[in-house]
Amino acid sequence: MSVTYPFSAVLGMADMRLALLLNAVAPAIGGVLVRGEKGTAKSTAVRALAALLPPVRRVAGCRFGCDPADPDPACPDGPHPVDAPAETRPARLVELPVGAAEDRVVGSLDLERAIGEGVRAFEPGLLAAAHRGVLYVDEVNLLHDHLVDLLLDAAAMGRSHVEREGVSVSHAARFLLVGTMNPEEGELRPQLLDRFGLTVEVGASRDPAVRVEVVRRRLAADADPAGFAARWADADADVARQVAAARRRLPGVRLPDAALRQIAEVCAAFDVDGMRADIVTARTALAHAAWHGRDRVTIDDVRVAARLALPHRRRRDPFDTPGLDEKRLDEALRRAEDAHPDDPDDDGPDGGGPAGGGDPQGGGPAGGGGPNGGGPYGAGPSGGDLGESESAGHSTARDGAGPDARGHGPDGADGRPQRQPGDRGDDGWPPRPAGDGRDARTPDDRQSAAGGDEPTRGAQPVAVPRGGLTARLLTAPGVGDGVPGRRSRARTGRGRTTGARVPAGRVGALHLPATVRAAAPHQAARGRLTGPLRLRRDDLREAAREGREGNLVLFVVDASGSMGARQRMTTVKDAVLALLTDAYQRRDKVAVIAFRGTGARTLLPATSSVLAASTRLAELPTGGRTPLAEGLLAAADLLRVEHLRDPKRRPLVLIVTDGRATAGTRPLDRAAAAAAVLAGTGASCVVVDCESGPIRLNLAARLATQLNAPQTPLEALTHPRDRAPAVAA
């Protein structure tokens, strides 16, 4: 049996741990979304959380985990008698795989019983298994949108409603929902972000002492998992007791009118949509007060709750980054206090302190009680090499040289040394992104490189499309077998039913008429005279459905001198950014290649992060000759690699150029040969003609002919209104 890494042994990540614990105290908060770079213990902390939850009493044999003291009257396994036998089991951690099908998530018709016994029975899914436990979705941003909708609906309502394959079932589904994601692989839509109660950003510490201790603990856990867990058992037990005590204390915590006004003032100041933010912030403030042993909510509770509940609700479009200006937060809280200075309920902090402080008994998320007095998130039994601040679970600065409590160093937002403003590589391009497509420079450097004329969202400059500019729909021809999305026609698990087929493996959506037709000719041979239809597994047919797929939209942008006129490049950026917004809405992957001077550069590898693409476009330099051949060959190389990684995702290549080729010897002939190579990949291409002026060479039309691709003028790509005709590749 595998041993879970102890929750108390996770070093740093104070906000993440606090958000998880507050949801453990009050699951009604609505779950946690943990955003951060890879390798930051997101999954480790979530898996360790379930061990801290109180054991669950359930009706013996109930597949839906009904509480004997309050059974679900609509339980499909019920009704349960008052004296039904009960059993105790640990709280479950149920993991939902990214590739899970809808019937595995919500449940479906039990085909074995339907075929063997002729009865209509329900087979529970993962939502039923997670009832009164933790439902964990790793890489939630890669999960299909309709599955995310199902999860969030169930988490919000506390019930799962299943209407499929002739089955109508409703059962309780109250769970602590935790999702983790790497933003570089794509964002969740704002509507889905809003459904998560809290969100936290995590990043690896840049302090060598903290990193040393993290590695030391990990190696110790790998060498002796049971022994390592035993050393931290007392610390985990302390936290578990605090969670149970806070749950008992929560119903008696009071939310004064003064605190409600502070919550309303803060939510209004940050212009969040709807009222969910106010409700979640209030629930979080109550849970935070209960966690710290208080019987009323204070301004410190409101501040901590706002920091966790509001950042992801400020997004308006894919070019916004989640974040919260803490100066504005403090100003909003001061305004609320100044507006009612004599309010008897507004008595300010009562000694509990903010999230970093312990509760009155020395507990709390950063208080004492861990091994050797280090607190539940302390330095560990061996003491390590960390000072007092680190042993409390915070990555604090040392002598002004280490990272602060958020893991930020003095040099830049991510702790890396700052570059001089305007620095570029030796070839005149911006510094090459790392393997994940991120820029290694600080926000100030990126702003300088962008010339200071690009808007800044959050902490980094991004190119932002003009308001009201909508892209025309570009689609790949034919019908694909790709991942679900909203762009091109495809055979998917959702959409309109177009026929039936023999299932290749597990039956998906059952096509009942086709199944009956397949079984009907064999009824006499199977000895049926009366009674239910006699079915065998080879009679089953599943529905063939046609919906929409997401594509890989590859932008190949001419950044040469022929395209470098400031006004023309601005128009090109506007069009590309409108297409990026469209790609985000249609759940596509995007990649960006630019060519200029003597070669081409992959500015952004294939990713679902539109924000990353717009950041790279903000820095796009222009000038030099036009190496069209190199740009086309770079596109062909990227498509070959991506086909190996994601063979079902069809590519759509948008070549934004005026068709000129001026670099190297015989540039037009080399461009024609490169076009043949790109066409040989089978990718659907669209040539976006950017030529302007009274004298036209029509070279873009020539390129389109070589690629066997449609040509469209730049002006035709965008439209001021939402409704625009589609353009097929």
Secondary structure, 3 states (H helix, E strand, C coil): CCCCCCHHHCCCCHHHHHHHHHHHHCHHHCCEEEEECCCCCHHHHHHHHHHHCCCEEEECCCCCCCECCECCCCCCCCCCCCCCCEEEECCCEEECCCCCCHHHHHCEECHHHHHHCCCCCEECCHHHHCCCCEEEEECHHHCCHHHHHHHHHHHHHCEEEEEECCEEEEEECCCEEEEEECHHHCCCCHHHHCCCCEEEEECCCCCHHHHHHHHHHHHHHHHCHHHHHHHCHHHHHHHHHHHHHHHHHHHHCECCHHHHHHHHHHHHHCCCCCCHHHHHHHHHHHHHHHHCCCCECCHHHHHHHHHHHCHHHHCCCCCCCCCCCHHHHHHHHHHHHHHCCCCCCCCCCCCCCCCCCCCCCCCCCCCCCCHHHCCCCCCCCCCCCCCHHHHCCCCCCCCCCCCCCCCCCCCCCCCCCCCCCCCCCCCCCCCCCCCCCCCCCCHHHHHHHCCCCCCEECCEECCCCCCCCEECCEECCCCECCCEEEEEEEEECCCEEEEEECCCCCCCCECHHHHHHHHHHHCCCCCCCCCCCCCCHHHCCEEEEEEEECCEEEEEEECCHHHCCHHHHHHHHHHHHHHHHHHHHCCCEEEEEEEECCEEEEEEEEECCHHHHHHHHHCCCCCCCCCHHHHHHHHHHHHHHHHHHCCCCCEEEEEEECCCCCCCCCHHHHHHHHHHHHHHCCCEEEEEECCCCCCCCCHHHHHHHHHCCCEEEHHHHEECCCCCCCEEC
